[in-house]
Structure formats: structure tokens, C-alpha cells
Amino acid sequence: MHQQTHREQGLGWPIVVLVSSLVAIVAAFMGSGVVVGTPIQQAADGWLNEDSTPLAPASPAFRIWSVIYLGLFAYAVWQLLPAQRRSERHAALRPWAVASMLLNAAWIWVVQAGLLVISLAVIVALLAVLARILVLLVDTLPGGRLDILIVDGTFGLYLGWVTVATVANFAAVLAASGVDGFGLSVTLLSSIVLALAAAIGVATAVYSRGRLAPALATSWGLGWIAVGRIDGGLVDQGTAIAAGICAAVGLLAAVVIRLVAGGSPRD
């Protein structure tokens, strides 16, 4: 683990983090279409709608974004405080946190512009950045329980949800491109992709010694894919069963790994 503190840093990067969080929140507001912008479900010819592909989560799944954005803003304020400006952990995290927030905003703007293929490239980049953030958080000591809740909890949920969102985005690009499933049935192809998402979730749990936040968010998303295939405009019971199993496996793996590891205080 890295040493936790050093001399207090200036306000340059902390202010950049705060501004980036506001950019992400404003972009999300545009993506909601409440006042300006087009709702994400209607943008890009509707390919990200809850019934557009078998791997699209039911619309209630997206409520997790409210928690994530609240967490990102709380983190942006938290890292401004003197104790966090003396933290090597926060110093290492800030550039990656900024990248995640700006990529988040960029994804919304790209989707608003109808550039679905580019949106996949952006969300894959976002997933990679969040994976890097997880590495930093695992390799450094937190500054207490509040630091764990605000930082590890927020970015854990962020990573877990973006894992599922990447799967949904990938499926949307394939569908929009007219890919016929490479000769596989829709249910089988969907199950393979869901298993990959679950494998990423399990790998995350193994690497992080059973952190619950990423597992909860991934299972949340996979669970709502199952709901969408049972009670939606695109019913597919096989995919629903596969999504439900993957959701359970990912969460159970994190719990078991956490127990075997003796319980990690860093969620």
C-alpha cells in the first residue's frame, strides 16, 4: 500500500475535479431531455431504448445514475478539503476521476448526436478508466470510513454499472448495424455476452477482495435486463433466465470472496 499523506497540494486539480463533476451532471440533465436535449432512450434512433435489444435493461435500472451522480458530486466536494489535499491517494485519483467524468459527458453528447458506434468507443474508454481507478483504490489506503463511502463506494457503483451499460451499448451497435448474430440464436448470443459481463464482475470481485459496490451495481443492471425480457416489449425468457443467473453469480461471488478474505473494510 502507498503512503497515505504528504504536504498539502494546491487547489488546481481539486477545482478541475469539481468543475468536471458539474459538467457530467449538466450533461446528464441534457440526456434526460427534461428541458433541453433528447432523452437517451429516444436518441440515436432509439437503439438504446429499453426494448431495443435483448440486452437492454428495463428503464428503472437507470435510476442508479442518480446515486452515482450524487456520489460524484460528494466526492468532488470531499476531495477539496485540506485532509484530502494532503492525500497521495486523492492526488493519484484526480486525473482519472476527471477523465471518467468527461468521458461520461462525452458519451451523452455523442449519443445525442446519433453517433452510436462512436458512443461504444467512448464507453469502452470509460470502462477502462474506471478499471484503472479500481486499481488505484485497491492499492492505496483510504482516509477513513467516510472516504470509503464517498470514494470507494461511488466509483465502485460507477464501475459496476458501466460494465452493464457497455454490454447494452455493444448490443445496440450490433443491432443497428444489422448483425444477424453470427449464425447463433438471439438467446444463445445474449447469454454468451451476459456470461462475459458476469465474468468481468467476478474478476473485479477477486481483484478487489470482494468489494460489494461494483458487484451490487453489476447485479442491479443484469437483474433489470432479466426484468426487461420478462415484462417488456421484447420478451425473451431464455435471456431473462441467463441474466438472472449472471446477476446472482456475480453478487454471490463477491460475498463469498469477501468472507473468505476475512472481510475488507474498503468497499
N, C-alpha and C positions, 0 to 999 in steps of 0.2 A: 504494500500500500504506500502511496505517496505521502510525504509530509503534508499536513493539513493547512498550515498558515505561513505567511511571510508578511513583509511590510505592506501597508495599505496601498492599494492601487488607486489611480486617478479615476475620474468619472467618465472617461471617454467610452470604453467598451460597455460599461453598465448602462449608459444613456442609449447607446446603439441598440442594446437588447430591449430596453423599454420601448423605443420607437418601433422596432421590428415587431414587437408583440402587438402594438396598436395597428400596424399595417396589416398583420394577419387577421386581427379582429374586424377591421374595416372591410377587408376582402371577403371575410365570411359573411358579413352583413350584406354585401353586394350579392354574394352567392345565394343568399336566402331569397332574394327578389322581393323583399318586403316593401322597399321604397324605390330602389334603383337596381338595375341588373336583372338577369334572368335566373330563376331558380335552377339549381344544378340539375334537378330531375327533368327540366324542360330544355336545358342547353344541349349542345352537341347532338341535335336531332333526337333527343330523348333516349340516347343509348345508355345513360346512367340512371334511368328510371328503375324503380323497384321491380318492375315486371319485364324489363328489357332483356335480361338473360337469366339462366338458371342460377347464376352465382351472385345475383344482386340481392343484398339484404332488404328485408321489409323496412319501410320508412321509419318506424320508431327507433331502429338501430342508430340512426344518425343523431339522436339526442345526446349521445356520448360526446359529440363535439362541443356542446355547451360546457360540459365538465372539463374537457381538455382546454378550451379557450380560457375558462376561468382559472385553471391551473397555470397556464402560460402567463397570464397577467399577474397572478400572485407571485410566480417565480420572478418575473421581470421587476416587480417591486422589491421582493425579498433580496435579490442579488445586488440591489442598490445600497443596502445597509452596510455600515462600516465593517462588521464582522465578516460579511461575505466578500467585501473588497480586499480583505486580507487572506482570503482562502485560495490556495493553489487549485483546489478542485473547481471552484467557480471560474477562476481565470482560464483554466483549460476548457471548460464547458462553454463559455460565452460565444466564441466564434461559431461553434457547431449549433448552438441554440439559435443564433441569428440565422444561420443557413437554413435550419428547419422551418423557421417562421416565414422566411422569404420564399422558400420553395412551396410552402403551403399556400401562400398568397398567389404565387405564380401559377400553381395548378388551377386555382379557381379562375384566374383571368384567362388561362389557356382554354379551359372548358367553355367559358363564356364566349370565347372567340370561335368555338366549334372545332378546335384542333385536337381531336380525340387521340390520335397517335402520339402527338407531342405530349399530351397530358400523361400518357403512360410512361414516357421517358422521365417526366418531371417527378411522378410519384415513386418511380423506382429509385431515383436520386434521393428523394426524401426518405425512403425506407433505408437506404444505405447510410445516410447521415444519422438517422435515429439509431441504427445499429452501432455506429461509432460512439454515439452518446452513451448507449448502454455500456460499452466497453469502458469508457471513462468513469462512469458511475460505479461500476463494479470494482475498478482498480483504485478508487480513491475513498477515503473515509469521509462520511457525512459529518456535518456540524451539529448533529443532534436530531431529535425526533421530528422537530418542525422542518428541518432541512430534508429529512427523509420523505415526509408527507408532501411537501411542496415541490421538491425537485425530482426525487426518485419516483414518487407516485405519479406525478404529471407526465414525465417523459416515458414512464413505463406504460401508462394507458395510451399515450400517443403512439408508441411503437407497436403495441398490440393491435390497436385499431387500424393503423396504416398497413399492417400486414394483410388484414382482410380487405381493406379498400384497394390495395394493389391487385388482389385476386379479382375483385369486381371490375376494376378498370381494365385488366387484361382480358377478361371475358367480353367486355363491351367492345374493345378494339377488334377482337376476333369476329364477333357477331356483325359489327359494322363493315368489316372487310369481306364478309360473305364466306368465311371459312366454314367448311361443312363438318368439321370435327375430325378430319384426317381419317375418315372411314370408321371412326368409333361412334357408338351411340352417345347421345347427349348426356345421359345419366352416367355412363362409364367415364367419359371425358371430364365431366364435372366432378365426379368422385376422385379422380386422379389429382385434379387441381386442389380440391379440398384437402386431400391427404398431404399434399405438399405444404399447404398453409399450416396444417396441424403439425407437420414435421418441423417447420420453422419455429412454431410455438414451443415444441418440446425442446428443440435445440437451445432456444432462448432460456427456457427454464433450467436446463442443465448448466449452461454457461453462467447464469446468474444465481445458481444455488437455490432455485425455487422462488424467485421473486413472483409475487402474486399479481401485481398490477398489469404487467404485459399479458399474463395468462387470462386474467379476467376480461380484458378488452378484446383479446382474440376470440375467446369463447363467446363473449357477448355478440360479436359480429357473426360468427359461424352459427350461433343459435338463431339469430334473426334471418339468416339465409334459409335455415330449416323452416322457420315460420312462414317466410315468403313463398316457399314451394308447397306448403300445405294450405295456406289461406291467402291466396293472392290471385292475380290474373294469369300467372304462369305456374300451374300446378305440376309438380314432378315428385312423386313420393319417394322414388329411389334417391334422388338428390337430397331430399329432406332428411331421409334416414342417414345418409352419409354425412351430411352437415352436422346433424345432431350427435353422431358418434364422434366426429372430429372435435366438436366443441367439448364434449365430455372428456375425451382423451387428453386434450391439451390442458384442461384445468386440473384433472386428476394427476397428471404427470408433475405439474408444478407443486401441488400439495405434497405428493409423495417425496419428491426430491427435497423439498423444504424440510420435511420431517426427518428424512434420512440424514440431511446435512446438519441437523440439530437446530434448525430454525434460524434464519438470517434476520437480523433487525433492519436490514436495508431493503425496503420494498420499492 
